[in-house]
């Protein structure tokens, strides 16, 4: 069973398993970026407090050239991580945003 198949099975078993959705998005980054984005979008929409999503979703949009959307996602993640006290993720998001804006 491939990693994608395993993750799909986990999600079928528990559709609210945010880690498996997130991991599946990362797997799809290697082979099907549209599926990866659909999963990042799902996480942002349905599980906005899952802060691990924000960095990679914003980076995805940055790589696609969608700078305005990337900036919005970074800023949303910065606000969330500030609110929930996740200082490491907060620093990483701020750094990535600053790097993108000042390239």
Secondary structure, 3 states (H helix, E strand, C coil): CCHHHHHHHHHHHCCCCHHHHHHHHHHHHCCCHHHHHHHHHHHHHHCCCCCHHHHHHHHHHHHCCCHHHHHHHHHHHHHHHHHHCCHHHHHHHHHHHHHHHCC
